[in-house]
Amino acid sequence: MIFRQLFDQETGTYTYVIGDPQTRQAVIVDPVLEQVERDLTLVRELGLTLTACLETHVHADHVTGTGKLRELTGCEGIVPVAAKATCADRFIGHGEKLQVGSLTLEAIATLGHTDSHMAYRVGDRVLTGDALLIRGCGRTDFQSGDPGLMYDHITQHLFTLPEDTLVYPGHDYKGRTVSTIGEEKRFNPRFVDPETQQVRSRESFIALMNSLHLPNPKKIQEAVPANERCGKVTVA
């Protein structure tokens, strides 16, 4: 498997290029509009053909590059079921699989950050978007977020994966690039109380998430409506 993790400094966003070395087919997960040239250059340097751009959710912190990449390459734009993105070519639901040559990506519902969020498992790794982060998780206080649903989906859909499954998140703000399911089950302070070392109950997790009072992302007013149009910042 060809696997590349790319970073957007301004928004702390990770984008992933995943390719099949035999057929040279590839997908990009969570592209950022300002990084389209970088991503497309890499795809071409590696001799890959981009077949799809895959979103984990409708982002509030950056504008997606899917629309632009679709214009330039003719690839599909794929978003989770229930996402408000009528411009998408395809919607993908929990348990559905996407073939990229000989590679299989499996969609895993991880709702709670938004009401239409998917993680994607491929081989020995899972791309968790804004649901499960390294020693954290996505916020649940806008875009129909639901902390109880996040707790259920992360504990039931992600923490049940093999413990050595590599976790590649959609963001990190401390320079961390990868974790494992086992690490997050033991050390993630959103799910394990760092003082008592006890696993948080669902009720404790909900109370914690409801007490965060985080500022809105800087680009939320621009990003959400633009991403519902697959990256078009203004309507023609």
Buried (B, 14 or more C-beta within 10 A) or exposed (E): BBBBBBBBEEBBBBBBBBBBBEBBBBBBBBBBBBBBEBBBEBBEEBEBBBBBBBBBBBBBBBBBBBBBBBEEBEBBBBBBEBBBBEBBBEBBEBEBEBEBBEBEBBBBBBBBBBBBBBBBBBEEBBBBBBBBBBBBBBBBBBBBBBBBBBBBBBBEBBBEBEEEBBBBBBBBEEEEEBBBBBBBBEBBEBBBBEEEEEBBEEEBBBEBBEEEEEEEBEBBEBBBBBBBBBBBEEEE
